Amino acid sequence: MSEKNLKANYYFDEAGDPQILGHHGINLIKKGTASKVFMVGFLETSSPKEFTRALNNLRAELTNDEYLKEIPSFHHSLEMFHANKDCSEVREKVYKLLKQQDFSYYCIVARKNEDLFRKKFNMSQKSLYKYLVAKLLENRLHFYKNIDLYFSSMGSVVRQTSMQQAVDSAISAFNEKNQTQNTSNIRVFIQQSSEIPLLQASDYVLWTIQRAYERGDFRYYNFLKDKIKLVYDIFDTKNYPENWYSEINPLEAKKIDPV
């Protein structure tokens, strides 16, 4: 086994929100106050130290930038990069840094449908999240001898126990489908994004995919598309079985509309 295949780190984040119903059972999607999709993705890298160092160096560089320091949101960027909150000047620098790094990105998209979510998940956000993580990881946990999974904390939804259950489900499904046994050493960590720069990088990449789905804005996606190896639009029955987007079947607006 090559050195590259010995160890990898996966950094998870989510985009959109898993909610469908509000007070009195009001459908928030129809009301226009909730996202149309909920997605989970992870950044995979075998070089976490180098990648983290690059992000920290950028943050140090920005600290002394007199042009940016008067922007109201700038002090938040010095604490944690966040694609949706960073000003355009910071966002440009982060995106250019990301393009230079060695990583791959994998994402699963759940189109939010009240009937489906009620029948399949009993409207449980935790059940939905676990299901998406398990499906996303099903074919990604046997490539390395050691894998550390870092999840961005999300209230009562993302917990050590529930994420371990999702990992166990993914391994079980893979073993059953391939009549084999996964012997990888897999560890699960729940962290605050502010503590782990690569969780912030994962947020940035996932935001590009969310923009494409929610707004039809492919500007950021096209800039990083070489890094994005998979977008699995799992509940898009209209395009099944062509609802896996990759280099072979590129993600395009005409393929996913209407969301």
Secondary structure, 3 states (H helix, E strand, C coil): CCHHHCEEEEEEEEEECCCCECHHHCEHHHHCCCCCEEEEEEEEECCHHHHHHHHHHHHHHHHCCCCCCCCCCHHHHHHCCCCCCCCHHHHHHHHHHHHHCCCEEEEEEEECCHHHHHHHHCCCHHHHHHHHHHHHHCCCCCCCCEEEEEEECECCCECHHHHHHHHHHHHHHHHHHHCCCCCCEEEEEEECHHHCHHHHHHHHHHHHHHHHHHHCCCHHHHHHCCCEEEEEECCCCCCCCCCEECCCCCCCHHHHCCC
